[in-house]
Amino acid sequence: MRVFRSVLARAVLLGVSLTLVAPMGSNLTVAPAQARGAPESFADLAAKLLPAVVNVSTSQTVQSRGGSGQSGPEMPLFPPGSPFEQFFKDFFNRNRPPGGGQGSGPQQPERKAQSLGSGFIIDASGLVVTNNHVIDGADQITVTLQDKTVLKAELVGRDESVDIAVLRVKSDKPLPTVEFGDSSKARVGDWVLAIGNPFGLGGSVTAGIVSARGRDIRSGPYDDFIQTDAAINKGNSGGPLFDMDGAVIGINTAIYSQSGGSVGIGFSIPSNMAKQIVSQIRDYGKARRGWLGVKIQQVTPDLADSLGLKEASGAMIAGLIDGGPAEKAKIRSGDVVLKFNGQDVKEMQSLPRIVAETEVGKQVPVVIWRDGKEMTLTAIVAERPSEAALAAGDTGTGGTKGADIAKPVEVAGLGIKIAPISQDMRDKYKLSAEQKGVVITEVAADSNAAERNVKAGDVIVEVQQNEVASPADVQKRVDAARKADRKFVLMLIQRNDGVQYVPLALAKDKAKQPG
């Protein structure tokens, strides 16, 4: 097999037409493959596109760390979960000056932090697209054109969920622009150009191919990235990914790297998603996402078999929002959504993305599986409520059927807030569909839980070796331990790296709570 792959790859690189001949008795047939030659040069295309790509620089005022108003040493950065991370954290906590806890002592000195990124102009009047993380928290945003013209920028709007921001600059003359293309036409193996501002060096061009489509890197509920091997480094964020026609097919957003530098695995937001978000931000100052008002879970092979489905695909409805679009469309808990607005729902994660990209107010067909057969219902897509409203259960429709949407509650004396595992919590903390327990949403910085490295997103599976399924279960077990005059309550906590028993000190008085 290794030799076969090597020969095939060599033939494709040389542009040779290759036909495989099947052995006797086999039905293997492979059509001839012809590779297109690489461009002789990207120079003409780069010269045309460079003027519309800009450098984005920001500054923000941040509070210096250190005790008693003096700038002290900062804790070194280590990979999450590293034993050195906890070692240094414990060291700094032990050596914190008296009264030097969070929020105490004299005002600490402020300093200016600088950040660099990239962007591109889509309107001659001065509309610039970049990543939200490039400008997040900025006090001042500056855009520098290729001819070194420096312009102050104002934020038009942003969408944190897909990491897009839109800026506006004012210029005395029309600015050079580029246009969004159709990212759905980009095929694996197509040539692409990435242009941006790596490491603050200024306009730089790199070339590569589309390495993969539809990548989910677990950065948010709408992940659908284009993967490319065109070099993308720090400072390239927010820059465009071009096809060979000079159209923007992606916004360069993230890289996979253990060193921080490009290793040939970069990710771009596809233009078909980006242009819709940008248009909404330009018109409304925010993104308006479609919303169905359901809680969903993955269709496992066992579930598929029990429902009579031929394959484990689609999204199973686990709960409905009272008065939401799904309930009005007569969708029920237990239904499996197979198609939405004409698009196949291959897996659970694809349904939120498809619904979000659907125009608000649009009437769409929804193909479901119910009682061993397909049915088609009609739903009118509503606008997705804000994250704060969803977390509080305030969707403007009255409530939830079949799923919990509740405010996080305090666990007295432990310095934590907890909530039921809803689909929103699964999306926010990247929890699996099978995860059970109660999710921790906040941890007080000066609590025993924080000292033991308990973090938001951890899941409490057991308390005192009893399974818990709701905040009330947790509080009941904690109260019982306190009533038994125990000094600690034992919790089994699920994290990304596995499960761990964690004993938390029981304070006699209510500890300081987060938030």
RANOR-V487243 format. One record per run of one state. SS is the DSSP state (H for helix, E for strand, C for the rest). FROM is the first residue (numbers start at 1). TO is the last residue. If there is no record, write none. Layout:
ss->SS from->FROM to->TO
ss->SS from->FROM to->TO
This chain:
ss->C from->1 to->1
ss->H from->2 to->13
ss->C from->14 to->17
ss->E from->18 to->18
ss->C from->19 to->32
ss->E from->33 to->33
ss->C from->34 to->42
ss->H from->43 to->50
ss->C from->51 to->52
ss->E from->53 to->63
ss->C from->64 to->82
ss->H from->83 to->94
ss->C from->95 to->109
ss->E from->110 to->123
ss->C from->124 to->126
ss->E from->127 to->130
ss->C from->131 to->131
ss->H from->132 to->135
ss->C from->136 to->139
ss->E from->140 to->144
ss->C from->145 to->149
ss->E from->150 to->159
ss->C from->160 to->163
ss->E from->164 to->169
ss->C from->170 to->179
ss->E from->180 to->180
ss->C from->181 to->182
ss->H from->183 to->185
ss->C from->186 to->190
ss->E from->191 to->196
ss->C from->197 to->197
ss->H from->198 to->200
ss->C from->201 to->203
ss->E from->204 to->215
ss->C from->216 to->224
ss->E from->225 to->228
ss->C from->229 to->239
ss->E from->240 to->242
ss->C from->243 to->247
ss->E from->248 to->255
ss->C from->256 to->265
ss->E from->266 to->270
ss->H from->271 to->284
ss->C from->285 to->289
ss->E from->290 to->291
ss->C from->292 to->293
ss->E from->294 to->298
ss->C from->299 to->300
ss->H from->301 to->307
ss->C from->308 to->314
ss->E from->315 to->322
ss->C from->323 to->324
ss->H from->325 to->328
ss->C from->329 to->335
ss->E from->336 to->340
ss->C from->341 to->342
ss->E from->343 to->344
ss->C from->345 to->347
ss->H from->348 to->356
ss->C from->357 to->362
ss->E from->363 to->370
ss->C from->371 to->372
ss->E from->373 to->380
ss->C from->381 to->381
ss->E from->382 to->383
ss->C from->384 to->386
ss->H from->387 to->392
ss->C from->393 to->398
ss->E from->399 to->401
ss->C from->402 to->408
ss->E from->409 to->411
ss->C from->412 to->415
ss->E from->416 to->420
ss->C from->421 to->422
ss->H from->423 to->429
ss->C from->430 to->437
ss->E from->438 to->443
ss->C from->444 to->447
ss->H from->448 to->451
ss->C from->452 to->458
ss->E from->459 to->463
ss->C from->464 to->465
ss->E from->466 to->467
ss->C from->468 to->470
ss->H from->471 to->483
ss->C from->484 to->487
ss->E from->488 to->495
ss->C from->496 to->497
ss->E from->498 to->505
ss->C from->506 to->515
